[in-house]
């Protein structure tokens, strides 16, 4: 049984059935101790520094990962809501102008555009309320057409992401349930309704995990340390394609996102890559597909969808034309190579 499945069965579902609405901390611009669950400490901590709007960095469903940041404070602002559950341990969690002292089983709901600790600063800004004590968080994020879920562990001032539990769910029901939960909890909160929505959502999530209906790995946010020079056209182009791989892309759209005219874009990509945009895009998609065929157990249909092909049939035909073999034959060839390499190593 995978860690996420264990967490759902042994912790989240029992917590939710016990009345989880009382454990949801809805982060707001103005908060009061009376509005947070019993046992949660609330301390005012003014957010220092200047808010700086960021551009680009969009992820699944064309949702911007970060819309603004406070570099001095190490805080970010995003356009998508997130629900964070404390699985193990007790933590101090900064949201907006408040420090939340949370316990195991608490849910922190962060609405869109409310500052939260940025990825780079998480180990520094999130700390255990018990000195040198590790803690585990389950992160759940909404996208326009997807739901992202991953587990992170914090120990000795370092953050560890469980890459095996980084999953993207595409089922419409689970996405809708999560959206409804966010809307209800951030509005005039009705505990009874929130309880029902959260229970339905967690049970639906468990169903999707057990049926293995998800993409793995889910979207992985780039480190804040990673930056692409403004004059690195190819780097910027690859980064944009990577962030929007599963979407229909045109030279007009990408040129606009890179702040260029279509004529400038067409000329620049030909000069720097020797290819047209369509050739460059298809090559990139096939490279990603080959990686997934060799390193994952995804079905060919899931891979085709993930890298941006409208149908698995078209992907199959295009892959055959480009590589001289079908996706299935390519995967079998990679498996044979790995098998032969292991046999050679044994000898």
Order of alpha helices (4+ residues) and beta strands (2+ residues): alpha-alpha-beta-beta-beta-beta-beta-beta-beta-beta-beta-beta-beta-beta-alpha-beta-beta-beta-beta-beta-alpha-alpha-beta-alpha-alpha-alpha-alpha-alpha-alpha-alpha
